[in-house]
């Protein structure tokens, strides 16, 4: 068994590599350039949302207040008439990247610690590079990419978005696997 304390180097390295890998995927490689589309008459829709005093939050439209309401003819008619969608409304004002970047770094750190826990229980010291890479890679890819599919299944995320998020998860998982395999205790 290998303790998490013994794995602090690969934890930190994989956190940094995954963080900068995200920078490359989002800023330098154009795969995410068209993940989100613009609404027709965006200005008019935004004005109507301002008039309605929509607060930051997550919204579904049409929205049923209970499973029972989903079966009513009125709700079904609204579903048929459309549009049907989900909206995330953020606070107004300039968007600062700093809070999101800090949260993303913490996310990568948490994943790396959890992967270290699994790998430390599954692999003894001195395990060969490829075996560490396999176990850590599978665990990390599952951690990073596994949650993207329910978003597509239940909330209507496009196939393109789901695939792009999965690519991110595979890249982050492979960077994590390489870090742990390279620095695995001998």
OpenMM code with the backbone's topology and positions (N, CA, C; nanometers):
from openmm import Vec3, app, unit

residues = "UNK UNK UNK UNK UNK UNK UNK UNK UNK UNK UNK UNK UNK UNK UNK UNK UNK UNK UNK UNK UNK UNK UNK UNK UNK UNK UNK UNK UNK UNK UNK UNK UNK UNK UNK UNK UNK UNK UNK UNK UNK UNK UNK UNK UNK UNK UNK UNK UNK UNK UNK UNK UNK UNK UNK UNK UNK UNK UNK UNK UNK UNK UNK UNK UNK UNK UNK UNK UNK UNK UNK UNK UNK UNK UNK UNK UNK UNK UNK UNK UNK UNK UNK UNK UNK UNK UNK UNK UNK UNK UNK UNK UNK UNK UNK UNK UNK UNK UNK UNK UNK UNK UNK UNK UNK UNK UNK UNK UNK UNK UNK UNK UNK UNK UNK UNK UNK UNK UNK UNK UNK UNK UNK UNK UNK UNK UNK UNK UNK UNK UNK UNK UNK UNK UNK UNK UNK UNK UNK UNK UNK UNK UNK UNK UNK UNK UNK UNK UNK UNK UNK UNK UNK UNK UNK UNK UNK UNK UNK UNK UNK UNK UNK UNK UNK UNK UNK UNK UNK UNK UNK UNK UNK UNK UNK UNK UNK UNK UNK UNK UNK UNK UNK UNK UNK UNK".split()
positions = [
    Vec3(0.0848, -0.1183, 0.0000),
    Vec3(0.0000, 0.0000, 0.0000),
    Vec3(0.0892, 0.1244, 0.0000),
    Vec3(0.0465, 0.2249, -0.0758),
    Vec3(0.1174, 0.3521, -0.0833),
    Vec3(0.0248, 0.4584, -0.0256),
    Vec3(0.0761, 0.5405, 0.0647),
    Vec3(-0.0075, 0.6430, 0.1270),
    Vec3(-0.0177, 0.7668, 0.0385),
    Vec3(-0.1193, 0.8453, 0.0637),
    Vec3(-0.1374, 0.9698, -0.0105),
    Vec3(-0.0201, 1.0636, 0.0146),
    Vec3(0.0336, 1.0617, 0.1345),
    Vec3(0.1493, 1.1468, 0.1661),
    Vec3(0.2679, 1.1121, 0.0761),
    Vec3(0.2867, 0.9839, 0.0485),
    Vec3(0.3952, 0.9424, -0.0400),
    Vec3(0.3716, 0.9842, -0.1847),
    Vec3(0.2488, 1.0210, -0.2163),
    Vec3(0.2130, 1.0558, -0.3538),
    Vec3(0.1931, 1.2069, -0.3742),
    Vec3(0.2483, 1.2878, -0.2828),
    Vec3(0.2272, 1.4317, -0.2953),
    Vec3(0.2878, 1.4881, -0.4237),
    Vec3(0.3998, 1.4343, -0.4699),
    Vec3(0.4601, 1.4861, -0.5932),
    Vec3(0.3721, 1.4602, -0.7157),
    Vec3(0.3280, 1.3367, -0.7395),
    Vec3(0.2396, 1.3180, -0.8557),
    Vec3(0.1051, 1.3888, -0.8405),
    Vec3(0.0575, 1.4036, -0.7172),
    Vec3(-0.0674, 1.4780, -0.6963),
    Vec3(-0.0500, 1.6216, -0.7439),
    Vec3(0.0563, 1.6860, -0.6992),
    Vec3(0.0784, 1.8258, -0.7377),
    Vec3(0.1107, 1.8389, -0.8860),
    Vec3(0.1958, 1.7506, -0.9382),
    Vec3(0.2301, 1.7583, -1.0798),
    Vec3(0.1075, 1.7358, -1.1672),
    Vec3(0.0262, 1.6367, -1.1351),
    Vec3(-0.0925, 1.6107, -1.2170),
    Vec3(-0.1922, 1.7254, -1.2071),
    Vec3(-0.2015, 1.7883, -1.0906),
    Vec3(-0.2889, 1.9051, -1.0755),
    Vec3(-0.2442, 2.0172, -1.1687),
    Vec3(-0.1151, 2.0455, -1.1681),
    Vec3(-0.0615, 2.1527, -1.2530),
    Vec3(-0.0760, 2.1175, -1.4008),
    Vec3(-0.0415, 1.9943, -1.4376),
    Vec3(-0.0510, 1.9546, -1.5783),
    Vec3(-0.1947, 1.9558, -1.6292),
    Vec3(-0.2871, 1.9063, -1.5485),
    Vec3(-0.4273, 1.9064, -1.5906),
    Vec3(-0.4798, 2.0503, -1.6025),
    Vec3(-0.4399, 2.1361, -1.5092),
    Vec3(-0.4820, 2.2764, -1.5142),
    Vec3(-0.4323, 2.3421, -1.6429),
    Vec3(-0.3045, 2.3250, -1.6738),
    Vec3(-0.2503, 2.3851, -1.7957),
    Vec3(-0.2985, 2.3122, -1.9208),
    Vec3(-0.3275, 2.1838, -1.9076),
    Vec3(-0.3893, 2.1118, -2.0181),
    Vec3(-0.5253, 2.1703, -2.0519),
    Vec3(-0.5997, 2.2111, -1.9499),
    Vec3(-0.7279, 2.2774, -1.9714),
    Vec3(-0.7097, 2.4098, -2.0440),
    Vec3(-0.6052, 2.4830, -2.0078),
    Vec3(-0.5757, 2.6086, -2.0785),
    Vec3(-0.5532, 2.5816, -2.2265),
    Vec3(-0.4740, 2.4801, -2.2561),
    Vec3(-0.4464, 2.4467, -2.3962),
    Vec3(-0.5757, 2.4071, -2.4677),
    Vec3(-0.6564, 2.3228, -2.4037),
    Vec3(-0.7801, 2.2755, -2.4665),
    Vec3(-0.8805, 2.3878, -2.4900),
    Vec3(-0.8877, 2.4832, -2.3992),
    Vec3(-0.9876, 2.5890, -2.4126),
    Vec3(-0.9369, 2.7130, -2.4858),
    Vec3(-0.8082, 2.7412, -2.4768),
    Vec3(-0.7584, 2.8662, -2.5325),
    Vec3(-0.6783, 2.8496, -2.6618),
    Vec3(-0.6133, 2.7366, -2.6807),
    Vec3(-0.5263, 2.7205, -2.7962),
    Vec3(-0.5797, 2.6243, -2.9011),
    Vec3(-0.6527, 2.5237, -2.8593),
    Vec3(-0.7109, 2.4260, -2.9520),
    Vec3(-0.8572, 2.4666, -2.9725),
    Vec3(-0.9024, 2.4798, -3.0942),
    Vec3(-1.0365, 2.5367, -3.1176),
    Vec3(-1.1551, 2.4420, -3.0986),
    Vec3(-1.1394, 2.3295, -3.0288),
    Vec3(-1.2524, 2.2361, -3.0211),
    Vec3(-1.3710, 2.2916, -2.9425),
    Vec3(-1.3475, 2.3855, -2.8507),
    Vec3(-1.4580, 2.4387, -2.7702),
    Vec3(-1.5168, 2.5673, -2.8268),
    Vec3(-1.4653, 2.6127, -2.9401),
    Vec3(-1.5072, 2.7415, -2.9958),
    Vec3(-1.6563, 2.7478, -3.0265),
    Vec3(-1.7176, 2.6357, -3.0594),
    Vec3(-1.8587, 2.6368, -3.0983),
    Vec3(-1.9453, 2.5504, -3.0080),
    Vec3(-1.9025, 2.5332, -2.8828),
    Vec3(-1.9828, 2.4548, -2.7888),
    Vec3(-2.1170, 2.5223, -2.7579),
    Vec3(-2.1190, 2.6539, -2.7571),
    Vec3(-2.2385, 2.7290, -2.7208),
    Vec3(-2.2803, 2.8158, -2.8381),
    Vec3(-2.4099, 2.8286, -2.8592),
    Vec3(-2.4622, 2.9108, -2.9674),
    Vec3(-2.5322, 3.0344, -2.9146),
    Vec3(-2.5528, 3.1305, -3.0045),
    Vec3(-2.6214, 3.2541, -2.9698),
    Vec3(-2.7703, 3.2409, -3.0024),
    Vec3(-2.8530, 3.2902, -2.9127),
    Vec3(-2.9973, 3.2907, -2.9359),
    Vec3(-3.0316, 3.3905, -3.0461),
    Vec3(-3.1296, 3.3574, -3.1283),
    Vec3(-3.1783, 3.4585, -3.2231),
    Vec3(-3.2418, 3.5731, -3.1425),
    Vec3(-3.2271, 3.6939, -3.1894),
    Vec3(-3.2775, 3.8123, -3.1195),
    Vec3(-3.2302, 3.8138, -2.9745),
    Vec3(-3.1008, 3.7910, -2.9560),
    Vec3(-3.0432, 3.7872, -2.8216),
    Vec3(-3.0771, 3.9129, -2.7417),
    Vec3(-3.0651, 4.0290, -2.8046),
    Vec3(-3.0934, 4.1546, -2.7340),
    Vec3(-3.2361, 4.1603, -2.6828),
    Vec3(-3.3312, 4.1189, -2.7661),
    Vec3(-3.4718, 4.1195, -2.7242),
    Vec3(-3.4979, 4.0211, -2.6115),
    Vec3(-3.4387, 3.9045, -2.6213),
    Vec3(-3.4566, 3.8037, -2.5161),
    Vec3(-3.3938, 3.8516, -2.3859),
    Vec3(-3.2753, 3.9122, -2.3951),
    Vec3(-3.2102, 3.9634, -2.2736),
    Vec3(-3.2939, 4.0749, -2.2108),
    Vec3(-3.3517, 4.1610, -2.2935),
    Vec3(-3.4366, 4.2687, -2.2409),
    Vec3(-3.5578, 4.2106, -2.1691),
    Vec3(-3.6187, 4.1089, -2.2270),
    Vec3(-3.7361, 4.0453, -2.1637),
    Vec3(-3.6966, 3.9803, -2.0309),
    Vec3(-3.5791, 3.9182, -2.0245),
    Vec3(-3.5320, 3.8584, -1.8987),
    Vec3(-3.5074, 3.9673, -1.7938),
    Vec3(-3.4527, 4.0829, -1.8347),
    Vec3(-3.4330, 4.1945, -1.7420),
    Vec3(-3.5677, 4.2442, -1.6901),
    Vec3(-3.6637, 4.2579, -1.7797),
    Vec3(-3.7980, 4.3034, -1.7402),
    Vec3(-3.8620, 4.2061, -1.6419),
    Vec3(-3.8355, 4.0787, -1.6595),
    Vec3(-3.8915, 3.9769, -1.5701),
    Vec3(-3.8124, 3.9660, -1.4398),
    Vec3(-3.7027, 4.0419, -1.4270),
    Vec3(-3.6172, 4.0414, -1.3071),
    Vec3(-3.5675, 3.9002, -1.2741),
    Vec3(-3.5224, 3.8301, -1.3779),
    Vec3(-3.4705, 3.6944, -1.3584),
    Vec3(-3.3409, 3.7028, -1.2772),
    Vec3(-3.3364, 3.6286, -1.1706),
    Vec3(-3.2194, 3.6259, -1.0816),
    Vec3(-3.1234, 3.5160, -1.1261),
    Vec3(-2.9963, 3.5257, -1.0870),
    Vec3(-2.9026, 3.4172, -1.1187),
    Vec3(-2.9546, 3.2835, -1.0655),
    Vec3(-2.9397, 3.1811, -1.1460),
    Vec3(-2.9859, 3.0485, -1.1070),
    Vec3(-2.9977, 2.9581, -1.2281),
    Vec3(-3.0537, 2.8417, -1.2053),
    Vec3(-3.0741, 2.7433, -1.3118),
    Vec3(-3.2231, 2.7304, -1.3362),
    Vec3(-3.2609, 2.7377, -1.4643),
    Vec3(-3.4022, 2.7375, -1.5007),
    Vec3(-3.4292, 2.6338, -1.6084),
    Vec3(-3.5474, 2.5758, -1.6008),
    Vec3(-3.5943, 2.4831, -1.7032),
    Vec3(-3.7256, 2.5388, -1.7548),
    Vec3(-3.7432, 2.5344, -1.8865),
    Vec3(-3.8691, 2.5821, -1.9421),
    Vec3(-3.9166, 2.4901, -2.0521),
    Vec3(-4.0477, 2.4587, -2.0486),
    Vec3(-4.1380, 2.4867, -1.9382),
    Vec3(-4.0958, 2.4067, -1.8148),
    Vec3(-4.1406, 2.4516, -1.7005),
    Vec3(-4.0996, 2.3869, -1.5754),
    Vec3(-4.2226, 2.3381, -1.5007),
    Vec3(-4.2226, 2.2113, -1.4675),
    Vec3(-4.3294, 2.1537, -1.3848),
    Vec3(-4.2859, 2.1635, -1.2393),
    Vec3(-4.3776, 2.1933, -1.1525),
    Vec3(-4.3444, 2.2060, -1.0109),
    Vec3(-4.3390, 2.0722, -0.9386),
    Vec3(-4.3868, 1.9661, -1.0036),
    Vec3(-4.3833, 1.8329, -0.9427),
    Vec3(-4.3967, 1.7287, -1.0541),
    Vec3(-4.3604, 1.6038, -1.0248),
    Vec3(-4.3814, 1.4993, -1.1252),
    Vec3(-4.5280, 1.4860, -1.1665),
    Vec3(-4.6185, 1.5110, -1.0723),
    Vec3(-4.7618, 1.5034, -1.1034),
    Vec3(-4.7987, 1.6081, -1.2087),
    Vec3(-4.7410, 1.7285, -1.1950),
    Vec3(-4.7711, 1.8357, -1.2903),
    Vec3(-4.7207, 1.8033, -1.4310),
    Vec3(-4.6173, 1.7208, -1.4412),
    Vec3(-4.5636, 1.6869, -1.5726),
    Vec3(-4.6666, 1.6130, -1.6582),
    Vec3(-4.7603, 1.5460, -1.5949),
    Vec3(-4.8602, 1.4692, -1.6679),
    Vec3(-4.9855, 1.5478, -1.7046),
    Vec3(-4.9940, 1.6719, -1.6601),
    Vec3(-5.1158, 1.7491, -1.6887),
    Vec3(-5.1214, 1.7889, -1.8360),
    Vec3(-5.2415, 1.8011, -1.8890),
    Vec3(-5.2554, 1.8446, -2.0291),
    Vec3(-5.1946, 1.9833, -2.0533),
    Vec3(-5.2040, 2.0723, -1.9544),
    Vec3(-5.1500, 2.2068, -1.9700),
    Vec3(-4.9977, 2.2029, -1.9874),
    Vec3(-4.9311, 2.1237, -1.9045),
    Vec3(-4.7851, 2.1134, -1.9149),
    Vec3(-4.7466, 2.0467, -2.0463),
    Vec3(-4.8160, 1.9406, -2.0823),
    Vec3(-4.7856, 1.8715, -2.2075),
    Vec3(-4.8039, 1.9641, -2.3271),
    Vec3(-4.9052, 2.0507, -2.3215),
    Vec3(-4.9278, 2.1470, -2.4303),
    Vec3(-4.8120, 2.2462, -2.4386),
    Vec3(-4.7629, 2.2926, -2.3250),
    Vec3(-4.6481, 2.3845, -2.3255),
    Vec3(-4.5243, 2.3158, -2.3807),
    Vec3(-4.5077, 2.1872, -2.3497),
    Vec3(-4.3939, 2.1111, -2.4029),
    Vec3(-4.4047, 2.0999, -2.5550),
    Vec3(-4.5232, 2.0703, -2.6033),
    Vec3(-4.5438, 2.0559, -2.7478),
    Vec3(-4.5234, 2.1888, -2.8206),
    Vec3(-4.5717, 2.2968, -2.7611),
    Vec3(-4.5625, 2.4278, -2.8241),
    Vec3(-4.4175, 2.4761, -2.8284),
    Vec3(-4.3412, 2.4484, -2.7207),
    Vec3(-4.2018, 2.4890, -2.7145),
    Vec3(-4.1866, 2.6397, -2.7035),
    Vec3(-4.0665, 2.6877, -2.6976),
    Vec3(-3.9425, 2.6116, -2.6944),
    Vec3(-3.9240, 2.5408, -2.5605),
    Vec3(-3.8398, 2.4390, -2.5611),
    Vec3(-3.8071, 2.3610, -2.4425),
    Vec3(-3.6580, 2.3795, -2.4181),
    Vec3(-3.6214, 2.4119, -2.2965),
    Vec3(-3.4791, 2.4324, -2.2734),
    Vec3(-3.4406, 2.4454, -2.1287),
    Vec3(-3.3127, 2.4704, -2.1131),
    Vec3(-3.2516, 2.4919, -1.9827),
    Vec3(-3.1658, 2.6162, -1.9958),
    Vec3(-3.1697, 2.7008, -1.8954),
    Vec3(-3.0880, 2.8216, -1.8965),
    Vec3(-3.0156, 2.8357, -1.7634),
    Vec3(-2.8921, 2.8758, -1.7709),
    Vec3(-2.8151, 2.9099, -1.6520),
    Vec3(-2.7952, 3.0602, -1.6584),
    Vec3(-2.8442, 3.1305, -1.5585),
    Vec3(-2.8303, 3.2753, -1.5538),
    Vec3(-2.7253, 3.3077, -1.4484),
    Vec3(-2.6229, 3.3795, -1.4931),
    Vec3(-2.5126, 3.4167, -1.4045),
    Vec3(-2.5358, 3.5582, -1.3524),
    Vec3(-2.4652, 3.5973, -1.2476),
    Vec3(-2.4770, 3.7360, -1.2001),
    Vec3(-2.4324, 3.8341, -1.3090),
    Vec3(-2.4961, 3.9490, -1.3130),
    Vec3(-2.4600, 4.0523, -1.4093),
    Vec3(-2.3249, 4.1137, -1.3730),
    Vec3(-2.2637, 4.1767, -1.4711),
    Vec3(-2.1366, 4.2453, -1.4486),
    Vec3(-2.0242, 4.1763, -1.5224),
    Vec3(-1.9082, 4.2365, -1.5121),
    Vec3(-1.7905, 4.1805, -1.5780),
    Vec3(-1.7590, 4.0433, -1.5212),
    Vec3(-1.7194, 3.9536, -1.6092),
    Vec3(-1.6842, 3.8188, -1.5660),
    Vec3(-1.5342, 3.8143, -1.5376),
    Vec3(-1.5007, 3.7806, -1.4163),
    Vec3(-1.3607, 3.7649, -1.3778),
    Vec3(-1.3248, 3.6173, -1.3897),
    Vec3(-1.2140, 3.5907, -1.4541),
    Vec3(-1.1689, 3.4521, -1.4714),
    Vec3(-1.1079, 3.3954, -1.3433),
    Vec3(-1.0576, 3.4817, -1.2549),
    Vec3(-0.9835, 3.4352, -1.1375),
    Vec3(-1.0615, 3.3367, -1.0503),
    Vec3(-1.1851, 3.3659, -1.0101),
    Vec3(-1.2557, 3.2685, -0.9256),
    Vec3(-1.2744, 3.1330, -0.9946),
    Vec3(-1.3066, 3.1348, -1.1234),
    Vec3(-1.3234, 3.0093, -1.1961),
    Vec3(-1.1931, 2.9320, -1.2078),
    Vec3(-1.0840, 3.0020, -1.2314),
    Vec3(-0.9541, 2.9354, -1.2419),
    Vec3(-0.9128, 2.8739, -1.1085),
    Vec3(-0.9387, 2.9454, -1.0002),
    Vec3(-0.9066, 2.8910, -0.8671),
    Vec3(-0.9902, 2.7656, -0.8401),
    Vec3(-1.1196, 2.7731, -0.8704),
    Vec3(-1.2067, 2.6564, -0.8498),
    Vec3(-1.1639, 2.5390, -0.9377),
    Vec3(-1.1188, 2.5690, -1.0593),
    Vec3(-1.0743, 2.4616, -1.1494),
    Vec3(-0.9476, 2.3964, -1.0954),
    Vec3(-0.8544, 2.4751, -1.0428),
    Vec3(-0.7328, 2.4185, -0.9835),
    Vec3(-0.7678, 2.3296, -0.8640),
    Vec3(-0.8617, 2.3737, -0.7821),
    Vec3(-0.9050, 2.2928, -0.6669),
    Vec3(-0.9707, 2.1639, -0.7158),
    Vec3(-1.0505, 2.1732, -0.8216),
    Vec3(-1.1133, 2.0547, -0.8813),
    Vec3(-1.0074, 1.9527, -0.9232),
    Vec3(-0.9056, 1.9990, -0.9952),
    Vec3(-0.7982, 1.9079, -1.0377),
    Vec3(-0.7247, 1.8488, -0.9174),
    Vec3(-0.7029, 1.9289, -0.8153),
    Vec3(-0.6362, 1.8799, -0.6941),
    Vec3(-0.7202, 1.7717, -0.6268),
    Vec3(-0.8488, 1.7941, -0.6147),
    Vec3(-0.9373, 1.6946, -0.5513),
    Vec3(-0.9369, 1.5644, -0.6311),
    Vec3(-0.9474, 1.5743, -0.7638),
    Vec3(-0.9437, 1.4532, -0.8466),
    Vec3(-0.8115, 1.3804, -0.8256),
    Vec3(-0.7004, 1.4537, -0.8250),
    Vec3(-0.5689, 1.3907, -0.8079),
    Vec3(-0.5562, 1.3220, -0.6722),
    Vec3(-0.6103, 1.3839, -0.5682),
    Vec3(-0.6057, 1.3210, -0.4346),
    Vec3(-0.6898, 1.1932, -0.4335),
    Vec3(-0.8081, 1.1979, -0.4923),
    Vec3(-0.8931, 1.0781, -0.4966),
    Vec3(-0.8307, 0.9672, -0.5804),
    Vec3(-0.7700, 1.0048, -0.6912),
    Vec3(-0.7001, 0.9061, -0.7749),
    Vec3(-0.5825, 0.8475, -0.6969),
    Vec3(-0.5114, 0.9307, -0.6238),
    Vec3(-0.3997, 0.8828, -0.5414),
    Vec3(-0.4483, 0.7817, -0.4380),
    Vec3(-0.5633, 0.8086, -0.3796),
    Vec3(-0.6190, 0.7156, -0.2820),
    Vec3(-0.6445, 0.5787, -0.3454),
    Vec3(-0.7112, 0.5790, -0.4599),
    Vec3(-0.7426, 0.4525, -0.5279),
    Vec3(-0.6143, 0.3807, -0.5685),
    Vec3(-0.5241, 0.4529, -0.6326),
    Vec3(-0.3995, 0.3915, -0.6791),
    Vec3(-0.3153, 0.3415, -0.5631),
    Vec3(-0.3115, 0.4188, -0.4557),
    Vec3(-0.2330, 0.3783, -0.3389),
    Vec3(-0.2840, 0.2513, -0.2747),
    Vec3(-0.4132, 0.2248, -0.2868),
    Vec3(-0.4703, 0.1018, -0.2317),
    Vec3(-0.4545, -0.0153, -0.3282),
    Vec3(-0.4490, 0.0155, -0.4578),
    Vec3(-0.4457, -0.0904, -0.5591),
    Vec3(-0.3045, -0.1337, -0.5975),
    Vec3(-0.2062, -0.0451, -0.5821),
    Vec3(-0.0722, -0.0719, -0.6342),
    Vec3(0.0338, -0.0582, -0.5253),
    Vec3(0.1254, -0.1535, -0.5184),
    Vec3(0.2326, -0.1433, -0.4192),
    Vec3(0.3464, -0.0552, -0.4709),
    Vec3(0.4368, -0.0156, -0.3807),
    Vec3(0.5566, 0.0554, -0.4270),
    Vec3(0.6328, -0.0316, -0.5266),
    Vec3(0.6972, 0.0332, -0.6225),
    Vec3(0.7769, -0.0397, -0.7200),
    Vec3(0.6982, -0.0944, -0.8377),
    Vec3(0.5684, -0.0632, -0.8445),
    Vec3(0.4887, -0.1097, -0.9582),
    Vec3(0.5427, -0.0469, -1.0860),
    Vec3(0.5468, -0.1274, -1.1920),
    Vec3(0.6014, -0.0793, -1.3192),
    Vec3(0.5183, 0.0354, -1.3769),
    Vec3(0.5845, 0.1180, -1.4567),
    Vec3(0.5262, 0.2383, -1.5152),
    Vec3(0.3929, 0.2103, -1.5845),
    Vec3(0.3903, 0.1124, -1.6739),
    Vec3(0.2705, 0.0870, -1.7533),
    Vec3(0.1519, 0.0470, -1.6658),
    Vec3(0.1767, -0.0327, -1.5642),
    Vec3(0.0671, -0.0759, -1.4754),
    Vec3(0.0107, 0.0430, -1.3978),
    Vec3(0.0974, 0.1297, -1.3473),
    Vec3(0.0507, 0.2503, -1.2778),
    Vec3(-0.0287, 0.3363, -1.3753),
    Vec3(0.0253, 0.3530, -1.4959),
    Vec3(-0.0415, 0.4342, -1.5981),
    Vec3(-0.1811, 0.3794, -1.6269),
    Vec3(-0.1943, 0.2480, -1.6374),
    Vec3(-0.3237, 0.1865, -1.6672),
    Vec3(-0.4252, 0.2113, -1.5559),
    Vec3(-0.3878, 0.1830, -1.4324),
    Vec3(-0.4809, 0.1962, -1.3197),
    Vec3(-0.5158, 0.3423, -1.2949),
    Vec3(-0.4140, 0.4277, -1.2891),
    Vec3(-0.4384, 0.5696, -1.2647),
    Vec3(-0.5134, 0.6310, -1.3824),
    Vec3(-0.4741, 0.5951, -1.5041),
    Vec3(-0.5405, 0.6506, -1.6219),
    Vec3(-0.6880, 0.6151, -1.6269),
    Vec3(-0.7198, 0.4896, -1.6035),
    Vec3(-0.8609, 0.4483, -1.6061),
    Vec3(-0.9401, 0.5197, -1.4972),
    Vec3(-0.8826, 0.5293, -1.3784),
    Vec3(-0.9509, 0.5964, -1.2672),
    Vec3(-0.9694, 0.7444, -1.2953),
    Vec3(-0.8650, 0.8094, -1.3447),
    Vec3(-0.8721, 0.9536, -1.3691),
    Vec3(-0.9647, 0.9870, -1.4860),
    Vec3(-0.9587, 0.9093, -1.5927),
    Vec3(-1.0491, 0.9350, -1.7054),
    Vec3(-1.1940, 0.9162, -1.6604),
    Vec3(-1.2197, 0.8138, -1.5827),
    Vec3(-1.3550, 0.7928, -1.5311),
    Vec3(-1.3982, 0.9117, -1.4445),
    Vec3(-1.3080, 0.9594, -1.3590),
    Vec3(-1.3412, 1.0724, -1.2719),
    Vec3(-1.3686, 1.1992, -1.3524),
    Vec3(-1.2863, 1.2251, -1.4511),
    Vec3(-1.3010, 1.3476, -1.5290),
    Vec3(-1.4110, 1.3404, -1.6348),
    Vec3(-1.4239, 1.2295, -1.7027),
    Vec3(-1.5140, 1.2229, -1.8181),
    Vec3(-1.6474, 1.1549, -1.7885),
    Vec3(-1.6538, 1.0767, -1.6832),
    Vec3(-1.7747, 0.9982, -1.6576),
    Vec3(-1.9005, 1.0802, -1.6362),
    Vec3(-1.8875, 1.1973, -1.5791),
    Vec3(-2.0060, 1.2766, -1.5466),
    Vec3(-2.0580, 1.3591, -1.6639),
    Vec3(-1.9904, 1.3573, -1.7770),
    Vec3(-2.0367, 1.4395, -1.8889),
    Vec3(-2.1606, 1.3809, -1.9563),
    Vec3(-2.1758, 1.2529, -1.9551),
    Vec3(-2.2849, 1.1890, -2.0290),
    Vec3(-2.4235, 1.2163, -1.9714),
    Vec3(-2.4430, 1.2143, -1.8391),
    Vec3(-2.5763, 1.2482, -1.7887),
    Vec3(-2.6219, 1.3895, -1.8282),
    Vec3(-2.5268, 1.4821, -1.8409),
    Vec3(-2.5630, 1.6175, -1.8833),
    Vec3(-2.6230, 1.6147, -2.0235),
    Vec3(-2.5659, 1.5329, -2.1094),
    Vec3(-2.6207, 1.5181, -2.2441),
    Vec3(-2.7506, 1.4391, -2.2453),
    Vec3(-2.7574, 1.3362, -2.1641),
    Vec3(-2.8752, 1.2492, -2.1622),
    Vec3(-2.9972, 1.3234, -2.1065),
    Vec3(-2.9817, 1.3892, -1.9928),
    Vec3(-3.0965, 1.4475, -1.9240),
    Vec3(-3.1222, 1.5934, -1.9573),
    Vec3(-3.0182, 1.6687, -1.9903),
    Vec3(-3.0351, 1.8136, -2.0057),
    Vec3(-3.0195, 1.8622, -2.1489),
    Vec3(-3.0001, 1.7710, -2.2416),
    Vec3(-2.9997, 1.8096, -2.3815),
    Vec3(-2.8708, 1.8708, -2.4324),
    Vec3(-2.7607, 1.8536, -2.3609),
    Vec3(-2.6331, 1.9038, -2.4138),
    Vec3(-2.6085, 1.8382, -2.5493),
    Vec3(-2.5523, 1.9134, -2.6403),
    Vec3(-2.5297, 1.8603, -2.7744),
    Vec3(-2.4274, 1.7472, -2.7707),
    Vec3(-2.4326, 1.6632, -2.8711),
    Vec3(-2.3343, 1.5558, -2.8828),
    Vec3(-2.1944, 1.6154, -2.8939),
    Vec3(-2.1819, 1.7245, -2.9692),
    Vec3(-2.0526, 1.7917, -2.9841),
    Vec3(-1.9974, 1.8331, -2.8472),
    Vec3(-2.0798, 1.8971, -2.7646),
    Vec3(-2.0378, 1.9407, -2.6322),
    Vec3(-1.9963, 1.8209, -2.5467),
    Vec3(-2.0777, 1.7155, -2.5498),
    Vec3(-2.0485, 1.5964, -2.4704),
    Vec3(-1.9169, 1.5326, -2.5144),
    Vec3(-1.8948, 1.5228, -2.6438),
    Vec3(-1.7686, 1.4670, -2.6949),
    Vec3(-1.6512, 1.5550, -2.6548),
    Vec3(-1.6659, 1.6865, -2.6687),
    Vec3(-1.5564, 1.7775, -2.6320),
    Vec3(-1.5232, 1.7673, -2.4837),
    Vec3(-1.6246, 1.7583, -2.3991),
    Vec3(-1.5991, 1.7435, -2.2557),
    Vec3(-1.5317, 1.6088, -2.2259),
    Vec3(-1.5687, 1.5071, -2.3008),
    Vec3(-1.5059, 1.3762, -2.2844),
    Vec3(-1.3594, 1.3814, -2.3277),
    Vec3(-1.3318, 1.4505, -2.4366),
    Vec3(-1.1925, 1.4677, -2.4810),
    Vec3(-1.1122, 1.5366, -2.3708),
    Vec3(-1.1680, 1.6418, -2.3119),
    Vec3(-1.1002, 1.7083, -2.1995),
    Vec3(-1.0687, 1.6074, -2.0897),
    Vec3(-1.1687, 1.5268, -2.0533),
    Vec3(-1.1497, 1.4292, -1.9458),
    Vec3(-1.0435, 1.3267, -1.9781),
    Vec3(-1.0376, 1.2827, -2.1029),
    Vec3(-0.9344, 1.1858, -2.1431),
    Vec3(-0.7959, 1.2502, -2.1369),
    Vec3(-0.7836, 1.3725, -2.1863),
    Vec3(-0.6535, 1.4413, -2.1812),
    Vec3(-0.6097, 1.4604, -2.0366),
    Vec3(-0.6992, 1.5120, -1.9524),
    Vec3(-0.6649, 1.5314, -1.8115),
    Vec3(-0.6304, 1.3989, -1.7437),
    Vec3(-0.7054, 1.2934, -1.7772),
    Vec3(-0.6776, 1.1621, -1.7192),
    Vec3(-0.5424, 1.1075, -1.7611),
    Vec3(-0.5065, 1.1264, -1.8879),
    Vec3(-0.3763, 1.0785, -1.9358),
    Vec3(-0.2614, 1.1588, -1.8761),
    Vec3(-0.2790, 1.2889, -1.8597),
    Vec3(-0.1757, 1.3700, -1.7926),
    Vec3(-0.1584, 1.3251, -1.6477),
    Vec3(-0.2686, 1.2946, -1.5836),
    Vec3(-0.2637, 1.2444, -1.4459),
    Vec3(-0.1941, 1.1085, -1.4420),
    Vec3(-0.2283, 1.0210, -1.5347),
    Vec3(-0.1664, 0.8881, -1.5400),
    Vec3(-0.0163, 0.8980, -1.5603),
    Vec3(0.0265, 0.9838, -1.6517),
    Vec3(0.1696, 1.0009, -1.6763),
    Vec3(0.2426, 1.0542, -1.5551),
    Vec3(0.1813, 1.1467, -1.4840),
    Vec3(0.2434, 1.2038, -1.3635),
    Vec3(0.2641, 1.0969, -1.2570),
    Vec3(0.1599, 1.0190, -1.2325),
    Vec3(0.1692, 0.9162, -1.1288),
    Vec3(0.2647, 0.8047, -1.1700),
    Vec3(0.2590, 0.7629, -1.2960),
    Vec3(0.3468, 0.6539, -1.3408),
    Vec3(0.4938, 0.6951, -1.3335),
    Vec3(0.5226, 0.8195, -1.3706),
    Vec3(0.6603, 0.8691, -1.3670),
    Vec3(0.7128, 0.8820, -1.2248),
    Vec3(0.6278, 0.9279, -1.1314),
    Vec3(0.6730, 0.9569, -0.9949),
    Vec3(0.6275, 0.8521, -0.8925),
    Vec3(0.5850, 0.7356, -0.9403),
    Vec3(0.5383, 0.6323, -0.8484),
    Vec3(0.6540, 0.5866, -0.7586),
    Vec3(0.6280, 0.5736, -0.6282),
    Vec3(0.7349, 0.5310, -0.5359),
    Vec3(0.7979, 0.3981, -0.5773),
    Vec3(0.9291, 0.3955, -0.5780),
    Vec3(1.0029, 0.2749, -0.6155),
    Vec3(1.0376, 0.2005, -0.4933),
] * unit.nanometer
topology = app.Topology()
chain = topology.addChain("A")
for resn in residues:
    res = topology.addResidue(resn, chain)
    for name in ("N", "CA", "C"):
        topology.addAtom(name, app.Element.getBySymbol(name[0]), res)
